[in-house]
Amino acid sequence: MRNAANFFTYCFLLACSVMLFSCSGKSKQADKPKGKQDQPTIVDVIIAEREPVSDVVEANGTVIPTEFLEIHPEVSGRLTYLSIAEGRPVAQGTVLARINDADLRAQVAKSKVQLDLAEKTVSRYKILLDAGGLNQSDYDLAVNQVNGYRADIAYTQALIDKTIIRAPFPGIIGLRQVSPGAYVTPATVLATLQQTAQVKMDFTLPDFYSELIKIGDLVDVELGTAGTKSHARIIAVEPGANTDTRNIKVRTLLNGNNITPGGFVKVLVNAGKGRSSIQVPTNAVIPDDRNNQVIVVKDGKANFVNVKTGIRQTNMVEVTDGLAVGDSIVVTGVLFARPKSKLKVRSVKKLHELAPAADSTSKH
C-alpha cells in the first residue's frame, strides 16, 4: 500500500512539473512578439532644404502671320481688271482688281456740267446783289446749289474709289479665288494677303499659371516634328480667361522668318522660375482622405505631419506647408513606421541620390 501511495505521489508531482514547464514556455512565447514590437524601425531620412523648383509646362501653339486678311470688294459689280500674282510679294497700295465703274464716272461728268452752270449763276447773282437788284435769299439759294453739286461729285468719287481694290499692307498674296469678268459682292473672297517676314504665335495656358506670364518674357519653343528649338517673346495676353476652358490666351513674337503660318509648335513654359521650396520624394508622401502626410523623426520617434503639396514631378513633390528647413523626413521604411513608434536612422540621404522608386514598400 505504501509503494502504491508513493507511486501516485510521484505521478502527481511529475504532472505538475509538466504543466509548470508548459506554462513557462507559453509565457516566453507570448513575450517574444512584444520584444519585437519594442524594437525601433530602421529608416533612411533626408534633411529638409529649400531647393530650386523646376516645372516645365507644355502647351500647344499655333503660328500666325503678323498681318492677315481676306481680300473682299467693298461694292458689288463685274470685275474689269484682276492682277493677283499668286504666291508673290506685293507692295502696299498695289492695285489688285477693279470693278466696273462706268455708271459712276458718267454721274460725275453730269454733276460737273451742273456744277459749272451753277457757278456761273452764282457769279451773275453776285453782281446783281451788289447792285441791289437781287434779294439775299435768292443769292444764298444759288450758292447752296453749287455746294450740293460739289458734294454729289465727292460722294460719287468715293464710290469710284471703292471699286478699286488695293493691297492695304505689303505681304504675300495667296491663291486667286475668282476670274476676270466675274460678278462679285462684298462677301466674295478674291484672295488672301499675309505678312510672313515676322510671324507671331498664339498658345493657351490654364489660368492657374497666369502669374507666370509677363509681357517681355521669353518662352522656349519646339518647332515641327524635328524638335528644333527657338524662342518667342510675349507681346500680349488676353485680359480674361475663356469661361469654357478656363484658359488664358497668350500672343508671342516668334524668332525666325522661315516658319510657315498655321504650323503647330510646342511651347515650354518654366512654371518654377525664380522659386525655391522644400521637396520630398513621392514615396515619402502618405496620401489620406483629407490630407497628405510625411513622417518626421523627432526625439527618435515617428511624427506624422500633415503637409500641403504643390508641383509634382516624376519622382519629387513640392511641399508648400507643414515642413521646416532642417526637419528629418523618412524616405525608406515608410509603411513600417507607426505614430509615435521608435525609429532608428540608418543613413541621411541627399535628394538627388534617391531613385525615382527608391522604396518598394512605400505607400502611393
C-alpha positions in Angstrom: 0.0 0.0 0.0 2.8 2.3 0.8 4.5 1.6 -2.5 1.2 2.4 -4.4 0.8 5.7 -2.5 4.4 6.6 -3.3 3.8 5.8 -7.0 0.7 8.0 -7.2 2.5 10.9 -5.4 5.3 10.6 -7.9 2.9 10.8 -10.9 1.2 13.8 -9.4 4.4 15.7 -8.9 5.5 14.8 -12.5 2.2 16.1 -13.9 2.6 19.4 -12.0 6.1 19.8 -13.3 5.0 19.3 -16.9 2.2 21.8 -16.5 4.6 24.4 -15.0 7.1 23.9 -17.8 4.3 24.2 -20.4 3.0 27.5 -18.9 6.5 28.9 -18.7 7.1 28.1 -22.4 3.8 29.8 -23.4 4.7 32.8 -21.3 8.1 33.1 -23.1 6.4 32.7 -26.5 3.9 35.4 -25.6 6.7 37.8 -24.5 8.7 37.2 -27.7 6.5 39.3 -30.1 6.3 42.0 -27.5 10.0 42.2 -27.6 10.0 42.6 -31.4 7.4 45.4 -31.2 9.7 47.3 -28.9 12.5 47.2 -31.5 12.9 50.5 -33.5 12.1 50.6 -37.2 15.2 51.2 -39.3 14.7 54.1 -41.7 16.6 56.4 -44.0 16.0 60.2 -43.9 16.7 63.4 -45.8 17.1 66.8 -44.2 14.6 69.3 -45.5 16.2 72.1 -47.6 14.9 74.7 -49.9 15.6 73.6 -53.5 15.0 75.5 -56.8 11.7 74.4 -58.3 11.8 73.2 -61.9 8.5 72.7 -63.5 8.1 72.9 -67.3 4.5 73.3 -68.5 3.9 72.2 -72.1 1.3 74.0 -74.3 0.3 73.7 -77.9 0.9 76.8 -80.0 -0.2 77.9 -83.5 2.0 80.1 -85.8 0.1 83.1 -87.3 1.3 85.8 -89.7 2.0 89.3 -88.4 -0.9 90.6 -90.5 -3.5 88.6 -92.3 -6.7 89.4 -94.2 -9.1 88.1 -96.8 -9.4 90.5 -99.7 -13.1 91.4 -100.4 -14.5 94.1 -102.7 -16.4 96.9 -101.0 -19.1 97.1 -103.6 -20.9 94.7 -106.0 -20.1 94.6 -109.7 -18.3 93.0 -112.5 -14.5 92.6 -112.4 -12.9 94.6 -115.3 -9.4 94.2 -114.1 -7.7 91.5 -112.0 -4.0 91.3 -111.2 -3.2 88.8 -108.5 0.2 87.2 -108.7 -0.4 84.1 -106.7 2.2 83.4 -104.0 4.2 86.6 -104.9 5.0 89.6 -102.7 3.1 92.8 -103.3 3.8 96.3 -102.2 1.4 98.4 -100.1 -1.1 100.2 -102.4 -0.7 97.9 -105.3 -3.9 97.7 -107.4 -5.2 94.1 -107.3 -8.6 94.5 -109.0 -11.1 96.9 -110.4 -14.9 96.7 -110.6 -16.9 98.3 -113.5 -17.4 102.0 -112.6 -18.7 103.3 -115.9 -22.0 104.5 -114.5 -20.4 106.2 -111.6 -18.0 108.1 -113.9 -20.9 109.2 -116.0 -22.6 110.5 -112.9 -19.5 112.5 -112.1 -19.4 114.0 -115.5 -23.1 115.0 -115.3 -22.6 116.6 -111.9 -19.6 118.6 -113.2 -21.7 120.1 -116.0 -24.4 121.1 -113.5 -21.8 122.5 -111.2 -20.3 124.6 -113.9 -23.7 126.2 -114.7 -24.4 126.7 -111.1 -21.1 128.5 -110.5 -21.8 130.9 -113.4 -25.2 131.6 -112.0 -23.7 132.5 -108.6 -21.3 134.9 -110.4 -24.1 136.7 -112.1 -26.2 136.8 -108.9 -23.2 138.3 -107.0 -23.2 141.3 -109.4 -26.9 141.8 -109.1 -26.7 141.5 -105.3 -24.0 144.2 -105.1 -26.1 146.5 -107.3 -29.2 146.0 -105.1 -31.1 144.2 -107.9 -31.4 140.8 -106.1 -32.6 139.5 -102.8 -30.0 137.9 -100.4 -32.2 134.8 -100.2 -32.0 134.2 -104.0 -28.2 134.5 -103.9 -27.9 132.1 -100.9 -30.1 129.6 -102.7 -27.7 129.7 -105.8 -24.7 129.2 -103.5 -26.3 126.3 -101.8 -27.0 124.6 -105.2 -23.3 124.9 -106.0 -22.3 123.3 -102.7 -24.8 120.5 -103.4 -23.3 119.6 -106.8 -19.8 119.6 -105.3 -21.0 117.2 -102.5 -22.5 114.9 -105.2 -19.2 114.8 -107.1 -17.3 114.0 -103.9 -19.8 111.2 -103.0 -19.7 109.6 -106.4 -15.9 109.8 -106.5 -15.8 107.9 -103.1 -17.9 105.2 -104.7 -15.5 105.1 -107.6 -12.6 104.7 -105.2 -14.4 101.7 -103.6 -14.3 99.9 -107.0 -10.5 99.8 -106.8 -9.1 97.0 -104.6 -5.6 97.8 -103.3 -3.2 95.9 -101.1 -3.5 97.5 -97.6 -0.1 96.4 -96.5 3.0 94.7 -98.0 2.9 90.9 -97.9 2.5 87.7 -99.8 -0.6 87.3 -101.9 -2.4 84.0 -101.7 -4.2 81.9 -104.3 -6.7 83.6 -106.6 -10.4 82.6 -105.9 -12.1 84.4 -108.9 -11.5 85.0 -112.6 -11.6 88.3 -114.6 -15.2 89.3 -115.6 -16.8 87.6 -112.6 -19.6 89.3 -110.7 -18.5 89.9 -107.1 -20.1 91.1 -104.0 -18.7 92.2 -100.6 -19.0 88.6 -99.5 -16.7 87.3 -102.3 -13.1 86.4 -101.4 -10.7 87.4 -104.1 -7.5 86.1 -102.4 -5.7 86.3 -99.1 -2.8 88.6 -98.1 -0.4 88.0 -95.2 2.8 89.3 -93.8 5.3 86.5 -93.1 8.6 88.4 -92.7 7.9 88.2 -88.9 5.4 85.7 -87.5 3.5 85.5 -84.3 2.5 82.5 -82.2 -0.6 82.0 -80.0 -0.9 79.5 -77.2 -3.1 78.9 -74.2 -2.4 78.1 -70.6 -4.6 77.3 -67.6 -5.4 80.4 -65.7 -3.6 78.8 -62.7 -0.3 79.9 -64.4 -1.4 83.4 -65.3 1.0 84.9 -62.8 3.9 83.3 -64.7 3.1 85.2 -67.9 4.8 88.6 -68.1 4.9 90.7 -71.2 8.5 90.8 -72.5 9.5 87.4 -71.1 10.8 84.6 -73.3 9.4 81.1 -73.7 11.0 78.1 -75.3 9.5 76.7 -78.5 10.0 73.4 -80.3 9.2 73.8 -84.0 7.7 70.9 -86.0 8.4 67.2 -85.6 12.2 67.7 -85.8 12.1 69.4 -82.4 14.1 72.5 -83.5 14.5 74.8 -80.6 13.7 78.5 -80.7 12.4 81.4 -78.5 9.4 83.6 -78.6 8.8 86.9 -76.8 5.5 87.5 -75.1 3.8 90.6 -76.5 0.2 90.4 -75.3 -2.1 88.4 -73.0 -5.9 88.1 -73.3 -7.2 90.1 -70.3 -9.8 87.4 -69.4 -9.8 83.6 -69.3 -12.1 81.5 -71.5 -15.2 80.7 -69.5 -15.5 77.2 -71.0 -11.8 76.0 -70.7 -10.6 78.4 -68.0 -7.5 79.0 -70.2 -5.8 82.3 -71.0 -4.6 83.1 -74.5 -1.1 84.4 -74.9 0.4 86.0 -78.1 4.2 86.0 -78.7 6.6 87.2 -81.4 8.5 84.2 -82.8 12.1 84.4 -83.7 13.0 83.3 -87.2 11.3 84.0 -90.5 11.2 80.6 -92.1 8.2 79.3 -90.2 5.0 78.6 -92.1 1.9 80.4 -90.6 -0.7 77.9 -89.4 2.0 75.4 -88.3 2.0 73.6 -85.0 4.6 74.3 -82.3 5.2 73.1 -78.7 5.6 75.8 -76.1 7.6 75.1 -72.9 7.0 77.5 -70.0 9.1 77.2 -66.9 6.5 77.4 -64.1 9.1 77.2 -61.3 11.3 80.1 -62.5 12.7 82.0 -59.6 11.1 79.9 -56.9 12.5 77.6 -54.3 10.8 75.3 -51.8 11.1 72.1 -49.8 10.9 69.0 -52.0 10.5 65.3 -50.9 10.4 62.0 -52.9 6.9 61.0 -53.9 7.3 57.7 -52.0 7.7 59.7 -48.7 4.2 61.2 -49.0 1.4 59.2 -47.5 -2.0 60.1 -49.1 -5.0 60.3 -46.8 -8.7 61.0 -47.3 -8.3 64.6 -46.3 -4.6 65.3 -46.0 -1.2 64.2 -47.3 1.3 63.3 -44.6 5.0 62.8 -44.2 6.9 61.2 -41.3 9.3 63.4 -39.4 11.8 62.0 -37.0 11.6 63.8 -33.7 13.3 62.6 -30.4 13.8 59.2 -32.1 10.1 58.7 -32.8 7.8 58.9 -35.8 5.7 62.0 -36.1 3.1 62.1 -38.8 2.8 65.6 -40.1 0.1 67.0 -42.4 1.5 68.8 -45.4 0.3 70.7 -48.4 1.8 69.8 -51.7 2.4 71.9 -54.8 4.1 71.0 -58.1 4.5 67.2 -58.7 7.3 65.8 -60.9 8.1 62.2 -61.8 9.7 61.4 -58.5 9.5 64.6 -56.5 6.8 66.6 -54.8 6.9 70.2 -53.7 5.8 70.8 -50.1 4.3 74.2 -49.6 3.3 74.0 -46.0 3.8 71.7 -43.0 7.6 71.3 -43.1 10.5 73.5 -41.9 14.1 73.6 -43.1 16.1 71.1 -41.1 13.3 68.5 -40.5 14.4 64.9 -40.8 12.0 63.3 -43.3 11.6 59.5 -43.5 12.2 58.3 -47.1 12.5 54.5 -46.6 10.5 52.2 -44.4 7.6 54.5 -44.5 5.0 51.7 -44.3 6.6 50.1 -41.3 6.5 53.2 -39.1 3.6 53.8 -36.8 2.7 57.1 -35.0 5.0 57.7 -32.0 6.9 54.4 -32.7 10.6 54.3 -32.2 12.8 54.9 -35.3 16.5 54.2 -35.9 18.1 56.3 -38.6 20.3 54.2 -40.7 21.6 57.0 -43.0 21.0 60.5 -44.2 20.4 60.7 -47.9 20.6 63.5 -50.4 17.6 64.4 -52.5 19.5 63.9 -55.8 20.7 60.5 -54.7 17.2 59.0 -54.4 16.0 56.9 -57.4 12.5 57.5 -58.8 11.2 54.5 -57.0 13.5 54.3 -54.0 11.2 52.4 -51.7 9.2 49.5 -53.0 7.3 49.3 -49.7 6.2 52.9 -49.8 2.6 53.9 -50.0 1.5 55.8 -53.1 
